[in-house]
């Protein structure tokens, strides 16, 4: 019980009141969607700080301040926090990254003809 309340408060500042997800929704999908949005919003700032940190022609104090700012940014702003999840079922494993679908959902949608350019191969 305590763990879930901690998780809720951890990502609550970023979560929108109304979700703009048009797929299956569970807590993992909501969290991944939130991470993607936060990362997209802060990507430019992160890239600028990383450029300052790597630029050796700048004074060391400025580079250290940039490094401190980067480490103090929220963990949802990191690209490593984003996980490939199935948009149809919310699965985190066996996901084709090109289609963002799990293997089974991909098969069902491909056989139904819902994915353009994909058809069952036979040779």
C-alpha positions in Angstrom: 0.0 0.0 0.0 2.8 2.4 0.9 4.7 1.6 -2.3 1.8 2.5 -4.6 1.2 5.8 -2.8 4.9 6.6 -3.2 4.7 5.8 -6.9 1.7 7.9 -7.4 3.2 11.0 -5.8 6.5 10.4 -7.8 4.9 10.8 -11.2 1.8 12.8 -10.3 3.3 16.3 -11.0 3.6 15.4 -14.7 0.4 13.5 -15.3 -2.3 15.3 -17.2 -5.9 15.5 -15.8 -7.2 14.1 -19.0 -5.2 11.5 -20.9 -4.8 11.7 -24.6 -4.2 8.0 -25.1 -6.3 6.2 -27.7 -5.4 2.7 -26.7 -5.5 0.1 -23.9 -4.8 1.8 -20.6 -3.3 0.5 -17.4 -0.9 2.0 -14.9 2.2 0.9 -17.0 0.9 2.5 -20.2 0.0 5.7 -18.4 3.4 5.9 -16.8 5.2 5.2 -20.1 3.0 7.8 -21.9 3.9 10.4 -19.2 7.6 9.6 -19.5 7.4 10.1 -23.2 5.7 13.4 -22.9 8.1 14.7 -20.2 11.1 13.6 -22.2 9.9 15.3 -25.3 9.3 18.6 -23.4 12.7 18.6 -21.8 14.9 17.1 -24.6 16.2 20.4 -25.8 17.2 21.5 -22.3 19.0 18.2 -21.8 20.9 18.4 -25.1 22.0 22.0 -24.3 23.3 21.0 -20.9 25.1 18.0 -22.3 26.7 20.3 -25.0 27.9 22.7 -22.3 29.3 19.8 -20.2 31.2 18.3 -23.2 32.6 21.6 -24.4 36.2 21.8 -23.1 36.7 25.4 -24.2 34.3 26.6 -21.5 35.4 27.4 -18.0 35.3 24.4 -15.6 33.0 26.1 -13.2 30.3 26.6 -15.9 30.6 23.0 -17.0 30.3 21.8 -13.4 27.1 23.9 -12.9 25.7 22.4 -16.1 26.5 18.9 -14.8 24.8 19.7 -11.5 21.7 21.0 -13.3 21.6 17.9 -15.5 21.8 15.5 -12.5 19.1 17.4 -10.7 16.6 17.1 -13.5 13.7 14.6 -12.9 14.4 11.0 -13.9 11.5 11.1 -16.4 13.5 13.5 -18.6 16.0 10.7 -19.4 15.6 8.8 -22.6 16.6 5.5 -20.8 13.4 5.7 -18.8 11.2 5.2 -21.9 10.3 1.5 -22.5 8.8 0.1 -25.7 5.3 -0.9 -24.8 2.5 -2.3 -26.9 -0.1 0.4 -27.6 -2.9 -2.2 -27.9 -2.3 -4.4 -24.9 0.3 -2.7 -22.7 2.8 -5.5 -22.8 6.4 -4.7 -22.2 8.0 -7.7 -23.8 8.0 -9.0 -27.3 7.2 -5.6 -28.8 8.1 -4.7 -32.4 9.5 -1.2 -32.1 8.6 -0.2 -35.6 4.9 -0.8 -35.0 4.8 -0.5 -31.2 2.8 -3.7 -31.0 3.4 -6.9 -29.2 3.9 -10.0 -31.3 0.4 -11.4 -30.8 -1.3 -8.1 -31.5 0.8 -7.6 -34.5 -0.2 -10.9 -35.9 -3.9 -10.3 -35.3 -3.8 -6.8 -36.9 -1.7 -8.0 -39.8 -4.1 -10.9 -40.6 -7.1 -8.5 -40.3 -5.4 -6.1 -42.7 -5.2 -3.2 -40.3 -1.5 -2.6 -40.8 -0.8 -1.0 -44.2 2.0 -2.7 -46.2 2.0 -5.9 -44.1 0.7 -9.2 -45.4 1.2 -12.8 -44.6 4.2 -14.2 -46.5 4.0 -17.4 -48.4 6.7 -18.8 -50.7 
